Amino acid sequence: MPVVNITMSHADKAMKKKIISNVTKTLSETIQMPEKAFTVIIDEKDHDSIGLGGQTLSELMK
């Protein structure tokens, strides 16, 4: 059973559903395994917990 971990900033319910569906479909087609074999885990981080170039994502979004 393949497990896919995605770490990202906040996403709404509709976006997460689309991500899970698209990732599952793509991997299923690529490695020719049934979609039901996949587990997708989305680990959300707030913008203060993500840093790029020495600044938090919150700072960069100002």
C-alpha positions, 0 to 999 in steps of 0.5 A: 500500500503506497503512502503519499505524504504532502506537507503544505500550508493551509488548504480548504476542503475542496482543494484537499479533495482535488489534490488527493484525487489527482495525486491518487489518479496520477500515481495509479496510472503511472505505477499501474496499481488500483486507486484503492491501494493508495493512502494520501496524507496532507500535513498542513503547516501554518504560515508561521511554520514555513520558512523561505530564504530566512523569512516565514511565509507570513512575512513574505505574504505581507 
